């Protein structure tokens, strides 16, 4: 009878141990996306900016187990689905190699400059371990190709400089071209925005007293943050020598240096002032957290300016150093295992001491 009770008790203990052991050893993967490194955060998810096409990389580890596979995908688009800017169905599966560590690469393509969510669904081997998703927002800020074939031609008949350039193949979100002009050795300033598909622009706002004018035409795409612009590299610079305008009387000083004067030299009335008009928007150039940015504005010598938005510091990218993911649950599995082991040992010891005490009292009585 006594032996039967002991056998039943042992079976209960063994069953409890077998049920408890897998839970004590269960773990959740740790790791995450490593390249590009996150520099900001959106809705609690790390955010990384890319300014050139690149391969996405990541890695994960699992304690007390091996990796089965990782499923990679573009999980969400910051804008509505469909259309030329949608990333579409992109997926890849990376198999494990019977190791507790797994590396992955993802050659995802992003057609437009905006935000896309990529996901790594990491699946450990065996049912006792838990799968985990690692999410990363990708803020795409890739510039268009520099403008090529730029030519400047002075037209004497209407006293203007005509610019022409090659359009080239552009992205679905291509926003057009910006014309920049410098007078003599002065700085370049934006003088006009040109719509996509247009490959010519005529500058009729020339200094009356003549000057050597330099021009650049840069391509534009929107940035991943609202109200920002990504500009291409400057490309080639072309020059046009503009003679002094005929006629004009009176006296004064050359006034605005940006218009070709020095602010002190006597001039004829009206000289140094551009003729005609042009317009360019004020663009806030996109800059990833930690990099510099500059605002391109129009020159202020008689040009009509179009300000489509006000600068709002609230839509600046907010930087926070998040280079990799900390485990939000998997890392604590080791702590849980340790706690269960310690707790089980403590309960066993207490139960043994209680049985010993009861046995002694039974012998006394």
RODO-2510 file (C-alpha; in nm, 4 decimals, decimal comma):
residues 365
     n   res          X          Y          Z
     1     x     0,0000     0,0000     0,0000
     2     x     0,2759     0,2335     0,0994
     3     x     0,4767     0,1452    -0,2122
     4     x     0,1733     0,2234    -0,4293
     5     x     0,1363     0,5646    -0,2728
     6     x     0,5037     0,6406    -0,3287
     7     x     0,4784     0,5339    -0,6915
     8     x     0,1738     0,7561    -0,7439
     9     x     0,3483     1,0488    -0,5770
    10     x     0,6554     0,9974    -0,7973
    11     x     0,4405     0,9922    -1,1106
    12     x     0,2782     1,3219    -1,0137
    13     x     0,6158     1,4824    -0,9457
    14     x     0,7573     1,3537    -1,2752
    15     x     0,4576     1,4831    -1,4726
    16     x     0,4840     1,8232    -1,3089
    17     x     0,8542     1,8409    -1,3893
    18     x     0,8035     1,7443    -1,7537
    19     x     0,5331     2,0104    -1,7883
    20     x     0,7451     2,2751    -1,6189
    21     x     1,0830     2,2077    -1,7856
    22     x     0,9969     2,3286    -2,1405
    23     x     0,8530     2,6531    -2,0042
    24     x     1,1647     2,7086    -1,7988
    25     x     1,3827     2,6704    -2,1064
    26     x     1,1649     2,8674    -2,3523
    27     x     1,3243     3,1771    -2,5089
    28     x     1,2438     3,4595    -2,7490
    29     x     1,4911     3,5765    -3,0183
    30     x     1,6967     3,8883    -2,9553
    31     x     1,8569     4,1126    -3,2181
    32     x     1,7083     4,3187    -3,5015
    33     x     1,7951     4,5253    -3,8070
    34     x     2,1548     4,6461    -3,8057
    35     x     2,2077     4,8261    -4,1387
    36     x     2,0913     5,0930    -4,1848
    37     x     2,1123     5,1853    -3,8188
    38     x     1,8075     5,3553    -3,6731
    39     x     1,8507     5,7230    -3,5828
    40     x     1,4924     5,8164    -3,4932
    41     x     1,1600     5,6607    -3,4005
    42     x     0,8050     5,6648    -3,5373
    43     x     0,5091     5,5395    -3,3333
    44     x     0,7422     5,3418    -3,1102
    45     x     0,9154     5,1716    -3,4042
    46     x     1,2809     5,2479    -3,4938
    47     x     1,3267     5,4669    -3,8017
    48     x     1,6322     5,4654    -4,0288
    49     x     1,6988     5,6947    -4,3254
    50     x     1,8618     5,5817    -4,6495
    51     x     2,0004     5,8327    -4,8979
    52     x     2,1169     5,5796    -5,1563
    53     x     1,9889     5,2344    -5,2586
    54     x     2,1346     4,9713    -5,0284
    55     x     2,0937     4,6164    -4,8992
    56     x     1,9158     4,5901    -4,5652
    57     x     2,0806     4,3690    -4,3024
    58     x     1,9993     4,2217    -3,9645
    59     x     2,0732     3,9384    -3,7207
    60     x     1,9138     3,7497    -3,4317
    61     x     2,0105     3,5031    -3,1588
    62     x     1,8220     3,2484    -2,9491
    63     x     1,9234     3,0959    -2,6155
    64     x     1,8970     2,7223    -2,5585
    65     x     1,7896     2,6538    -2,9150
    66     x     1,8564     2,6944    -3,2857
    67     x     1,7068     2,9180    -3,5523
    68     x     1,4636     2,7741    -3,8046
    69     x     1,4196     3,0671    -4,0456
    70     x     1,3462     3,4370    -4,0847
    71     x     1,0732     3,5684    -4,3161
    72     x     1,1422     3,9158    -4,4612
    73     x     0,8814     4,1456    -4,6139
    74     x     0,7784     4,5039    -4,6843
    75     x     0,4930     4,5058    -4,4349
    76     x     0,3488     4,8555    -4,4742
    77     x     0,3625     5,1718    -4,6827
    78     x     0,3338     5,5112    -4,5190
    79     x     0,0930     5,6154    -4,7954
    80     x    -0,2123     5,4501    -4,9480
    81     x    -0,1593     5,1159    -5,1169
    82     x    -0,1390     5,0958    -5,4924
    83     x    -0,0100     5,3511    -5,7386
    84     x     0,3388     5,4028    -5,8799
    85     x     0,4963     5,4586    -5,5380
    86     x     0,3745     5,1351    -5,3755
    87     x     0,6519     4,8915    -5,2868
    88     x     0,4375     4,5927    -5,3837
    89     x     0,4706     4,2373    -5,2566
    90     x     0,8357     4,1828    -5,1719
    91     x     0,9289     3,8841    -4,9576
    92     x     1,2256     3,6591    -4,8830
    93     x     1,2891     3,3625    -4,6523
    94     x     1,6313     3,2926    -4,5004
    95     x     1,6789     2,9400    -4,3612
    96     x     1,8698     2,8685    -4,0403
    97     x     2,1923     2,6681    -4,0297
    98     x     2,1387     2,4669    -3,7092
    99     x     2,2899     2,7493    -3,5093
   100     x     2,1606     2,9755    -3,2346
   101     x     2,2534     3,2747    -3,4562
   102     x     2,1075     3,3828    -3,7903
   103     x     2,2022     3,6667    -4,0309
   104     x     1,9807     3,8032    -4,3034
   105     x     1,9963     4,0432    -4,5970
   106     x     1,7040     4,1972    -4,7840
   107     x     1,7315     4,3585    -5,1282
   108     x     1,4076     4,5533    -5,1022
   109     x     1,3400     4,8286    -5,3563
   110     x     1,1547     5,1498    -5,2781
   111     x     1,0193     5,3418    -5,5789
   112     x     0,9529     5,6758    -5,4055
   113     x     1,0929     5,8973    -5,1353
   114     x     0,8695     5,8254    -4,8388
   115     x     0,8500     5,5756    -4,5505
   116     x     0,8194     5,1990    -4,5802
   117     x     0,7960     4,9446    -4,2968
   118     x     1,0132     4,6344    -4,3319
   119     x     0,9609     4,3302    -4,1091
   120     x     1,1770     4,0346    -4,0075
   121     x     0,9662     3,7482    -3,8654
   122     x     1,2208     3,5336    -3,6805
   123     x     1,1146     3,1718    -3,6172
   124     x     1,3190     2,9575    -3,3752
   125     x     1,3239     2,5792    -3,3943
   126     x     1,0869     2,3712    -3,1825
   127     x     0,7565     2,4597    -3,0204
   128     x     0,8990     2,5681    -2,6841
   129     x     1,0525     2,8846    -2,8326
   130     x     0,8575     3,1911    -2,9384
   131     x     0,8742     3,3625    -3,2775
   132     x     0,9289     3,7385    -3,2885
   133     x     0,8824     4,0280    -3,5316
   134     x     1,1491     4,2952    -3,5749
   135     x     1,0068     4,6057    -3,7471
   136     x     1,1939     4,9001    -3,8962
   137     x     1,0656     5,2098    -4,0754
   138     x     1,2823     5,3051    -4,3738
   139     x     1,2742     5,6773    -4,4568
   140     x     1,3803     5,6903    -4,8216
   141     x     1,5597     6,0124    -4,9237
   142     x     1,7362     5,9164    -5,2471
   143     x     1,8172     6,2054    -5,4843
   144     x     1,7452     6,1949    -5,8541
   145     x     2,0310     6,1820    -6,1026
   146     x     2,2137     6,5124    -6,1701
   147     x     2,0972     6,7130    -6,4696
   148     x     2,3064     6,6632    -6,7828
   149     x     2,3475     6,8454    -7,1130
   150     x     2,3014     7,1953    -6,9662
   151     x     2,3612     7,4763    -7,2204
   152     x     2,3229     7,8548    -7,1754
   153     x     2,2638     8,0744    -7,4824
   154     x     2,2487     8,4552    -7,4714
   155     x     1,9718     8,5924    -7,6956
   156     x     2,0577     8,9452    -7,7999
   157     x     1,7234     9,0222    -7,9634
   158     x     1,5230     9,0053    -7,6399
   159     x     1,8169     9,0321    -7,4000
   160     x     1,7691     8,7009    -7,2282
   161     x     1,9617     8,3835    -7,1468
   162     x     1,8009     8,0586    -7,2590
   163     x     1,8875     7,7385    -7,0733
   164     x     1,8323     7,3905    -7,2153
   165     x     1,9124     7,0499    -7,0658
   166     x     1,8385     6,6800    -7,0969
   167     x     1,5340     6,5456    -6,9136
   168     x     1,6445     6,1845    -6,8633
   169     x     1,4494     5,9030    -6,7000
   170     x     1,3084     6,0139    -6,3662
   171     x     1,1370     5,8555    -6,0668
   172     x     0,7564     5,8344    -6,0142
   173     x     0,7721     6,1099    -5,7517
   174     x     1,0025     6,3392    -5,9516
   175     x     0,9133     6,6998    -5,8627
   176     x     1,0887     6,8962    -6,1379
   177     x     1,3973     7,1128    -6,1645
   178     x     1,5281     7,4135    -5,9783
   179     x     1,7277     7,6780    -6,1652
   180     x     2,0071     7,8434    -5,9650
   181     x     2,1990     8,1490    -6,0722
   182     x     2,5120     8,3266    -5,9533
   183     x     2,6287     8,6730    -6,0586
   184     x     3,0043     8,6979    -6,1157
   185     x     3,1718     8,5141    -5,8245
   186     x     2,8701     8,5487    -5,5950
   187     x     2,6783     8,2585    -5,4362
   188     x     2,4209     8,0536    -5,6238
   189     x     2,0602     8,1367    -5,5435
   190     x     1,7375     7,9765    -5,6618
   191     x     1,5557     8,1795    -5,9270
   192     x     1,2925     7,9430    -6,0689
   193     x     1,1217     7,6065    -6,0312
   194     x     1,0506     7,4178    -6,3529
   195     x     0,7839     7,1494    -6,3870
   196     x     0,8701     6,7833    -6,4601
   197     x     0,9034     6,7127    -6,8287
   198     x     1,0232     7,0668    -6,9063
   199     x     1,3805     7,0970    -7,0320
   200     x     1,4139     7,4662    -7,1073
   201     x     1,3889     7,7949    -6,9208
   202     x     1,4644     8,1535    -7,0216
   203     x     1,6131     8,4057    -6,7802
   204     x     1,4753     8,7501    -6,8658
   205     x     1,5705     8,9043    -6,5311
   206     x     1,9191     9,0212    -6,6208
   207     x     2,1244     9,2968    -6,4511
   208     x     2,0979     9,6180    -6,6587
   209     x     2,4640     9,6985    -6,6153
   210     x     2,5703     9,3581    -6,7502
   211     x     2,7445     9,0735    -6,5717
   212     x     2,8886     8,7280    -6,6051
   213     x     2,6126     8,4895    -6,5053
   214     x     2,6594     8,1283    -6,3957
   215     x     2,3768     7,8733    -6,3936
   216     x     2,2990     7,5310    -6,2514
   217     x     1,9868     7,3185    -6,2883
   218     x     1,9254     7,0593    -6,0155
   219     x     1,6629     6,7844    -6,0029
   220     x     1,4158     6,7635    -5,7138
   221     x     1,2282     6,4872    -5,5322
   222     x     1,0169     6,5152    -5,2169
   223     x     1,1748     6,4111    -4,8890
   224     x     1,0396     6,1472    -4,6495
   225     x     0,9388     6,4172    -4,4013
   226     x     0,6492     6,6501    -4,4848
   227     x     0,7486     6,9733    -4,6580
   228     x     1,1055     6,8684    -4,7380
   229     x     1,2886     6,8402    -5,0700
   230     x     1,5756     6,6167    -5,1791
   231     x     1,8007     6,7856    -5,4360
   232     x     2,0314     6,6125    -5,6792
   233     x     2,4003     6,6938    -5,6995
   234     x     2,4735     7,0281    -5,8621
   235     x     2,5914     6,8862    -6,1920
   236     x     2,7579     7,1067    -6,4509
   237     x     2,7844     7,4866    -6,4285
   238     x     2,7410     7,6958    -6,7438
   239     x     2,8311     8,0609    -6,7971
   240     x     2,6831     8,3428    -7,0032
   241     x     2,8301     8,6931    -7,0410
   242     x     2,5524     8,9523    -7,0515
   243     x     2,6322     9,3019    -7,1895
   244     x     2,5028     9,6252    -7,0380
   245     x     2,1483     9,7131    -7,1349
   246     x     2,1212    10,0002    -7,3895
   247     x     1,9783    10,3383    -7,2759
   248     x     1,9099    10,4549    -6,9220
   249     x     1,9993    10,7890    -6,7664
   250     x     2,0344    10,9329    -6,4204
   251     x     2,2685    10,8747    -6,1302
   252     x     2,2967    10,6783    -5,8085
   253     x     2,4934    10,3848    -5,6767
   254     x     2,4993    10,0289    -5,7897
   255     x     2,2903     9,9238    -5,4890
   256     x     2,2272     9,5522    -5,4589
   257     x     2,5540     9,3579    -5,4987
   258     x     2,3513     9,0474    -5,5906
   259     x     2,2363     9,2285    -5,9004
   260     x     2,5919     9,2969    -6,0139
   261     x     2,6751     9,6153    -5,8216
   262     x     2,9053     9,6886    -5,5323
   263     x     2,6815     9,9265    -5,3378
   264     x     2,9082    10,2278    -5,3920
   265     x     2,9971    10,2790    -5,7581
   266     x     2,7929    10,5540    -5,9365
   267     x     2,5592    10,4074    -6,1941
   268     x     2,2915    10,5043    -6,4373
   269     x     1,9337    10,5048    -6,3157
   270     x     1,7957    10,1520    -6,3137
   271     x     2,1286     9,9793    -6,3749
   272     x     2,2014     9,6720    -6,1626
   273     x     1,8277     9,5896    -6,1405
   274     x     1,7015     9,2718    -6,3083
   275     x     1,4465     9,3104    -6,5839
   276     x     1,1422     9,0879    -6,6117
   277     x     1,0424     8,8455    -6,3366
   278     x     1,0712     8,4827    -6,2293
   279     x     0,9687     8,2785    -5,9283
   280     x     1,0941     7,9910    -5,7177
   281     x     0,9556     7,8241    -5,4104
   282     x     1,1372     7,8252    -5,0805
   283     x     1,2444     7,4654    -5,0232
   284     x     1,3420     7,3126    -4,6933
   285     x     1,6101     7,0652    -4,7894
   286     x     1,5763     6,7268    -4,6221
   287     x     1,8513     6,6325    -4,3806
   288     x     1,8640     6,3091    -4,1804
   289     x     1,9152     6,3488    -3,8038
   290     x     2,2708     6,4481    -3,7334
   291     x     2,3402     6,5966    -4,0772
   292     x     2,3276     6,9608    -4,1820
   293     x     2,0486     7,1217    -4,3807
   294     x     2,0024     7,4461    -4,5619
   295     x     1,7028     7,6346    -4,6950
   296     x     1,7092     7,7431    -5,0592
   297     x     1,5363     8,0763    -5,1165
   298     x     1,4839     8,3047    -5,4149
   299     x     1,7014     8,6052    -5,4809
   300     x     1,5446     8,9290    -5,3609
   301     x     1,6090     9,1557    -5,6601
   302     x     1,2664     9,1926    -5,8120
   303     x     1,1591     8,8264    -5,8234
   304     x     0,8129     8,7132    -5,7223
   305     x     0,8369     8,4560    -5,4458
   306     x     0,5903     8,1773    -5,3858
   307     x     0,5844     8,0443    -5,0302
   308     x     0,3585     7,7373    -5,0322
   309     x     0,4136     7,6488    -4,6672
   310     x     0,5501     7,7836    -4,3453
   311     x     0,8449     7,6248    -4,1796
   312     x     0,7236     7,4142    -3,8945
   313     x     0,9776     7,2868    -3,6468
   314     x     0,7319     7,0201    -3,5492
   315     x     0,7889     6,8233    -3,8677
   316     x     1,1659     6,8118    -3,8307
   317     x     1,2930     6,4541    -3,7922
   318     x     1,3345     6,3815    -3,4236
   319     x     1,6584     6,2016    -3,3603
   320     x     1,7157     5,9352    -3,1013
   321     x     1,9982     5,6904    -3,0914
   322     x     1,8510     5,3460    -3,1575
   323     x     2,1263     5,1434    -3,3184
   324     x     1,9741     4,8039    -3,2437
   325     x     1,6766     4,6444    -3,0767
   326     x     1,6726     4,5509    -2,7098
   327     x     1,4771     4,2411    -2,6255
   328     x     1,1375     4,3296    -2,4786
   329     x     1,0491     3,9821    -2,3590
   330     x     1,2843     3,7169    -2,4860
   331     x     1,5747     3,8244    -2,2694
   332     x     1,3616     3,7800    -1,9604
   333     x     1,3093     3,4098    -2,0409
   334     x     1,6478     3,3326    -1,8857
   335     x     1,5456     3,5206    -1,5734
   336     x     1,2181     3,3286    -1,5651
   337     x     1,4059     2,9985    -1,5987
   338     x     1,6383     3,0908    -1,3133
   339     x     1,3476     3,2011    -1,0964
   340     x     1,1597     2,8778    -1,1623
   341     x     1,4633     2,6674    -1,0785
   342     x     1,5298     2,8572    -0,7570
   343     x     1,1633     2,8531    -0,6649
   344     x     1,1328     2,4809    -0,7303
   345     x     1,4398     2,4061    -0,5224
   346     x     1,3086     2,6218    -0,2376
   347     x     0,9682     2,4479    -0,2399
   348     x     1,1342     2,1043    -0,2446
   349     x     1,3618     2,1947     0,0455
   350     x     1,0745     2,3361     0,2511
   351     x     0,8606     2,0282     0,1828
   352     x     1,1435     1,7957     0,2858
   353     x     1,1998     1,9893     0,6091
   354     x     0,8260     1,9775     0,6869
   355     x     0,8106     1,5995     0,6315
   356     x     1,1145     1,5522     0,8557
   357     x     0,9559     1,7599     1,1292
   358     x     0,6268     1,5701     1,1114
   359     x     0,8130     1,2368     1,1184
   360     x     1,0015     1,3351     1,4343
   361     x     0,6823     1,4410     1,6078
   362     x     0,5154     1,1115     1,5118
   363     x     0,8038     0,9171     1,6664
   364     x     0,7840     1,1198     1,9873
   365     x     0,4172     1,0495     2,0287
***
